């Protein structure tokens, strides 16, 4: 597949990352496409009908090309007996906070087959896949429907698998990327390992002959120019779009992105599924309940409660956390889409130490 097929989708080589959890709403995707980039909807954590409703909204806002991102189905890798025991252990906290525990088996395939059916019946210009690569038959079906397909990869081997399966392009995600690591295999022992974006970009370019989108820590024009010079056909940005007026990220999340208290990142497997709870409501992150407060240094402990609710994340990803002596304006391109908590940093927690909004 020629890179012209990808660059022909947008006037500028800028792709808005699909960030599951609410931020990548129809208004943001349409605004990016209207201004010459390639906007994306995140179908992850949504029902098939919910995805389709957002597609119709985007079509009502722009006639420009846009994309939809799907999560690949994931195998169950938890010990049901251990999860059951942990559920019993959390029962007291659940009662205390008047918050029901989530279903650990809910959404394992994320409505994948139903979403495929909709996207093949009423095609959109671009469909991308994260957490794996679909079989050749699926990619061929999208090709016949006129849909450009992209597979997220984090290693040269994953890129090669995507090329063999017939993807039109790969989105090369370096370790700098915020949110979940889009690996094809969920391996806790590999959390935090991997290639930096420029190194990975060079390796992938040597391995496959297909258009490459670069993703991971890209925030500024000079960084975009660097990956384009290194051979990428386009740059994918996520965090950079979070604070846009059109973004549906929670106001507290937007404030945190430019708050100098949050200056570095940590890896975590505690992720939120949604970000629309009211004040005082609890966060379900993985199998543990998180009660997070964003507290400036020297402020009373009841300064402000951060809101949000969600269930289960699968892969590790970065969250931004505070650090001593943080300079104003710190937290540049290395800060991913998210924010976290650690005792002694700018965010205090009650029982766990992480929070997360989107992919």
C-alpha positions as CSV (number, residue, x, y, z in Angstrom):
1,X,0.0,0.0,0.0
2,X,1.4,3.4,-1.0
3,X,1.8,6.1,1.6
4,X,-0.2,8.4,-0.7
5,X,-3.3,6.4,0.2
6,X,-2.8,7.4,3.8
7,X,-1.7,11.0,3.2
8,X,-4.7,11.4,0.8
9,X,-7.0,11.1,3.8
10,X,-5.9,14.4,5.3
11,X,-4.3,17.7,4.2
12,X,-1.8,17.6,7.1
13,X,0.1,14.5,8.4
14,X,-1.6,14.7,11.8
15,X,-3.7,11.9,13.2
16,X,-5.7,12.4,16.4
17,X,-5.3,9.4,18.5
18,X,-8.4,7.4,19.4
19,X,-8.5,7.7,23.2
20,X,-11.1,5.3,24.8
21,X,-12.8,6.5,27.9
22,X,-14.6,9.6,26.6
23,X,-12.1,12.2,25.4
24,X,-12.3,11.2,21.7
25,X,-15.8,12.4,21.2
26,X,-17.5,13.2,17.8
27,X,-16.9,16.9,18.3
28,X,-13.2,16.4,18.6
29,X,-12.9,13.9,15.8
30,X,-14.9,16.2,13.5
31,X,-12.9,19.3,14.4
32,X,-9.6,17.6,13.7
33,X,-10.8,16.3,10.3
34,X,-12.3,19.7,9.4
35,X,-9.0,21.5,10.1
36,X,-7.0,19.1,7.9
37,X,-6.0,16.2,10.2
38,X,-7.5,12.8,10.5
39,X,-9.9,12.6,13.4
40,X,-10.7,9.4,15.2
41,X,-13.5,7.9,17.3
42,X,-12.6,5.4,20.0
43,X,-15.0,2.5,20.0
44,X,-13.4,0.9,23.0
45,X,-15.6,0.6,26.1
46,X,-18.7,1.5,24.0
47,X,-21.5,-0.7,22.8
48,X,-21.9,-1.3,19.1
49,X,-25.0,0.9,19.1
50,X,-23.1,3.6,21.0
51,X,-20.3,3.5,18.5
52,X,-22.7,3.8,15.6
53,X,-24.5,6.8,17.1
54,X,-21.2,8.6,17.4
55,X,-20.3,7.7,13.8
56,X,-23.6,9.4,12.7
57,X,-22.8,12.4,14.8
58,X,-19.4,12.8,13.1
59,X,-21.0,12.5,9.7
60,X,-23.3,15.3,10.6
61,X,-20.4,17.5,11.6
62,X,-17.9,16.9,8.8
63,X,-17.7,15.5,5.3
64,X,-14.0,14.9,5.7
65,X,-12.5,11.4,6.3
66,X,-12.3,10.1,9.9
67,X,-11.5,6.8,11.6
68,X,-12.9,4.4,14.2
69,X,-10.6,2.4,16.5
70,X,-11.5,-1.1,17.7
71,X,-10.1,-3.1,20.6
72,X,-9.2,-6.7,19.6
73,X,-10.9,-9.4,21.8
74,X,-8.7,-10.5,24.7
75,X,-8.3,-13.9,26.3
76,X,-9.1,-14.3,29.9
77,X,-5.9,-14.6,31.8
78,X,-7.1,-14.2,35.4
79,X,-7.6,-17.0,37.9
80,X,-11.4,-17.0,38.6
81,X,-10.9,-18.4,42.1
82,X,-8.4,-15.7,43.0
83,X,-10.7,-13.0,41.6
84,X,-13.6,-14.4,43.6
85,X,-11.5,-14.3,46.8
86,X,-10.5,-10.7,46.1
87,X,-14.1,-9.8,45.5
88,X,-15.0,-11.1,48.9
89,X,-12.1,-9.0,50.4
90,X,-13.4,-5.9,48.7
91,X,-17.0,-6.4,49.9
92,X,-16.5,-4.3,53.0
93,X,-15.2,-1.3,51.0
94,X,-17.9,-1.7,48.5
95,X,-20.5,-1.4,51.2
96,X,-18.7,1.5,53.0
97,X,-18.6,3.6,49.8
98,X,-22.0,2.4,48.6
99,X,-20.5,1.5,45.2
100,X,-21.2,-1.9,43.6
101,X,-18.2,-3.9,42.4
102,X,-17.8,-4.3,38.7
103,X,-18.1,-7.5,36.7
104,X,-14.5,-8.7,35.9
105,X,-15.9,-10.7,32.9
106,X,-17.8,-7.8,31.4
107,X,-16.7,-6.6,28.0
108,X,-13.9,-9.1,27.4
109,X,-14.6,-9.0,23.7
110,X,-15.9,-5.3,23.8
111,X,-18.7,-6.2,21.4
112,X,-16.1,-6.8,18.7
113,X,-18.2,-8.9,16.3
114,X,-21.2,-6.5,16.4
115,X,-18.9,-3.5,15.8
116,X,-17.3,-5.3,12.8
117,X,-20.7,-6.0,11.3
118,X,-21.8,-2.3,11.6
119,X,-18.5,-1.0,10.1
120,X,-18.7,-3.5,7.2
121,X,-22.4,-2.7,6.6
122,X,-22.0,1.0,6.7
123,X,-18.3,1.7,6.1
124,X,-16.2,4.5,7.4
125,X,-13.0,5.8,5.7
126,X,-10.6,4.3,8.2
127,X,-10.6,1.5,10.8
128,X,-7.7,0.9,13.2
129,X,-7.1,-2.0,15.6
130,X,-5.4,-2.0,19.0
131,X,-4.2,-4.9,21.2
132,X,-3.7,-7.3,18.3
133,X,-4.1,-7.9,14.6
134,X,-7.2,-9.2,13.0
135,X,-7.0,-12.1,10.6
136,X,-6.6,-11.6,6.9
137,X,-10.2,-12.3,6.2
138,X,-11.3,-9.3,8.3
139,X,-8.8,-7.0,6.7
140,X,-9.8,-8.2,3.2
141,X,-13.4,-7.5,4.0
142,X,-12.6,-4.0,4.9
143,X,-10.5,-3.6,1.8
144,X,-13.5,-4.6,-0.4
145,X,-15.7,-2.1,1.5
146,X,-13.2,0.6,0.6
147,X,-12.0,1.1,4.2
148,X,-8.3,1.9,4.9
149,X,-7.0,-0.3,7.8
150,X,-4.4,0.4,10.4
151,X,-2.9,-1.9,13.1
152,X,-1.2,-0.6,16.2
153,X,2.2,-2.2,16.7
154,X,5.0,-2.0,19.3
155,X,7.6,-4.2,17.8
156,X,9.0,-5.0,14.4
157,X,7.5,-8.5,14.7
158,X,4.0,-7.1,15.3
159,X,4.5,-4.9,12.3
160,X,5.4,-7.9,10.1
161,X,2.4,-9.8,11.3
162,X,0.2,-6.8,10.4
163,X,1.7,-6.7,6.9
164,X,1.3,-10.4,6.4
165,X,-2.4,-10.1,7.5
166,X,-3.0,-7.4,4.8
167,X,-3.2,-4.2,6.8
168,X,-2.9,-1.0,4.8
169,X,-0.6,0.7,7.4
170,X,0.8,0.4,10.9
171,X,0.7,2.8,13.8
172,X,4.1,2.4,15.5
173,X,3.7,3.1,19.2
174,X,6.9,3.9,21.1
175,X,7.3,3.3,24.9
176,X,6.8,7.1,25.4
177,X,3.1,6.8,24.5
178,X,0.5,7.6,27.1
179,X,-2.4,5.3,27.9
180,X,-2.3,1.5,27.4
181,X,0.7,0.0,25.6
182,X,-0.9,-1.4,22.5
183,X,1.0,-4.6,22.5
184,X,-0.4,-7.7,20.8
185,X,0.4,-9.9,23.9
186,X,-0.5,-8.9,27.4
187,X,2.6,-9.8,29.4
188,X,3.0,-8.2,32.9
189,X,6.7,-9.2,33.0
190,X,7.3,-6.9,30.0
191,X,5.6,-3.8,31.5
192,X,7.8,-0.8,31.0
193,X,10.1,-2.4,28.5
194,X,10.1,-1.8,24.8
195,X,11.5,0.5,22.1
196,X,11.7,4.3,22.1
197,X,9.7,5.7,19.2
198,X,12.6,6.8,16.9
199,X,14.4,3.5,17.4
200,X,11.3,1.5,16.8
201,X,10.4,3.6,13.7
202,X,13.8,2.8,12.1
203,X,13.4,-1.0,12.9
204,X,9.8,-1.1,11.5
205,X,10.8,0.8,8.4
206,X,13.5,-1.9,7.8
207,X,11.1,-4.7,8.4
208,X,7.9,-3.8,6.4
209,X,7.1,-2.0,3.2
210,X,3.9,-0.1,4.2
211,X,2.9,3.4,5.4
212,X,3.9,4.0,9.0
213,X,2.2,6.4,11.5
214,X,4.4,7.4,14.5
215,X,2.9,7.6,18.0
216,X,4.4,8.2,21.4
217,X,5.1,11.4,23.3
218,X,4.6,13.7,20.3
219,X,3.5,17.2,21.3
220,X,5.4,19.8,19.4
221,X,6.0,20.7,15.7
222,X,9.7,19.8,16.0
223,X,8.9,16.3,17.3
224,X,6.4,15.8,14.4
225,X,9.1,17.0,11.9
226,X,11.5,14.5,13.5
227,X,9.3,11.5,12.9
228,X,8.4,12.6,9.4
229,X,12.1,13.0,8.6
230,X,12.7,9.5,10.1
231,X,10.3,8.0,7.5
232,X,6.8,8.2,9.1
233,X,4.0,9.2,6.8
234,X,2.1,10.9,9.6
235,X,2.3,11.6,13.3
236,X,-0.4,10.5,15.8
237,X,-1.0,12.8,18.8
238,X,-3.2,12.0,21.8
239,X,-2.3,14.0,24.8
240,X,-1.9,17.2,22.7
241,X,-5.7,17.1,21.9
242,X,-6.9,16.4,25.5
243,X,-7.1,20.0,26.5
244,X,-8.9,21.2,23.3
245,X,-12.3,22.8,23.9
246,X,-13.8,20.0,21.8
247,X,-12.3,17.2,23.9
248,X,-14.7,15.5,26.2
249,X,-12.0,14.8,28.8
250,X,-13.2,15.7,32.4
251,X,-12.4,19.3,33.4
252,X,-10.2,18.0,36.2
253,X,-8.2,15.9,33.8
254,X,-7.7,18.9,31.5
255,X,-6.5,21.0,34.4
256,X,-4.0,18.2,35.4
257,X,-2.5,18.2,31.9
258,X,-1.2,21.7,32.3
259,X,-0.6,21.6,36.1
260,X,3.1,21.8,37.0
261,X,2.5,19.4,39.9
262,X,2.4,16.5,37.5
263,X,5.8,16.3,35.9
264,X,6.7,12.6,35.3
265,X,5.1,9.3,34.5
266,X,4.6,5.9,36.1
267,X,3.5,2.6,34.8
268,X,0.3,1.2,36.2
269,X,-2.2,-1.6,35.5
270,X,-5.0,0.3,37.4
271,X,-7.1,2.0,34.8
272,X,-10.5,3.7,34.6
273,X,-13.1,2.8,32.2
274,X,-15.1,6.0,32.2
275,X,-14.8,9.5,33.5
276,X,-18.3,10.9,34.0
277,X,-19.1,10.3,37.7
278,X,-20.2,13.0,40.1
279,X,-18.4,14.5,43.1
280,X,-17.5,12.0,45.8
281,X,-18.2,9.0,43.7
282,X,-15.6,6.2,43.6
283,X,-13.3,4.9,41.0
284,X,-13.0,1.2,40.2
285,X,-9.6,0.6,38.8
286,X,-8.9,-3.0,37.9
287,X,-9.8,-5.0,40.9
288,X,-9.3,-2.3,43.4
289,X,-11.2,0.8,44.5
290,X,-9.4,4.1,44.1
291,X,-10.3,7.2,46.0
292,X,-8.1,10.0,44.6
293,X,-7.7,13.6,45.6
294,X,-5.8,16.2,43.8
295,X,-4.2,18.3,46.5
296,X,-1.7,21.1,45.9
297,X,1.2,21.2,48.3
298,X,0.3,22.8,51.6
299,X,-3.4,22.6,51.0
300,X,-5.8,21.0,53.5
301,X,-6.4,17.3,52.9
302,X,-10.1,17.9,51.9
303,X,-9.2,20.5,49.3
304,X,-10.8,18.8,46.3
305,X,-11.9,15.3,45.4
306,X,-11.2,14.1,41.9
307,X,-14.1,12.3,40.3
308,X,-14.4,9.3,37.9
309,X,-15.6,5.8,37.7
310,X,-14.5,2.8,35.7
311,X,-13.7,-0.8,35.6
312,X,-10.7,-2.9,34.7
313,X,-7.8,-2.1,32.4
314,X,-5.9,-4.8,30.6
315,X,-2.4,-3.6,29.8
316,X,0.0,-1.4,31.6
317,X,0.3,2.3,30.6
318,X,1.7,5.6,31.8
319,X,0.1,8.1,34.1
320,X,1.5,11.4,35.0
321,X,2.5,12.1,38.6
322,X,3.9,14.9,40.6
323,X,7.4,15.4,41.7
324,X,9.3,17.7,44.1
325,X,10.5,21.0,42.8
326,X,8.5,20.8,39.7
327,X,9.0,23.9,37.6
328,X,6.1,25.8,36.1
329,X,5.2,24.5,32.7
330,X,6.8,21.1,33.3
331,X,5.3,17.9,32.0
332,X,6.1,18.3,28.3
333,X,5.9,15.7,25.6
334,X,6.9,13.0,28.0
335,X,3.7,13.3,29.9
336,X,1.1,11.0,28.6
337,X,-2.7,11.2,28.5
338,X,-3.5,10.5,32.1
339,X,-2.6,11.3,35.7
340,X,-1.6,9.2,38.6
341,X,-1.0,9.3,42.3
342,X,1.7,8.5,44.7
343,X,2.2,9.4,48.3
344,X,4.4,12.5,48.6
345,X,3.5,13.7,45.1
346,X,0.9,16.2,44.0
347,X,-1.9,13.7,44.2
348,X,-3.0,11.9,47.4
349,X,-4.9,8.6,47.5
350,X,-6.9,6.8,50.0
351,X,-6.2,3.1,49.2
352,X,-4.5,2.8,45.8
353,X,-2.2,4.9,43.8
354,X,-3.3,5.5,40.2
355,X,-5.9,7.0,38.1
356,X,-6.5,7.0,34.4
357,X,-8.9,8.5,31.9
358,X,-8.3,7.3,28.3
359,X,-6.2,5.2,25.9
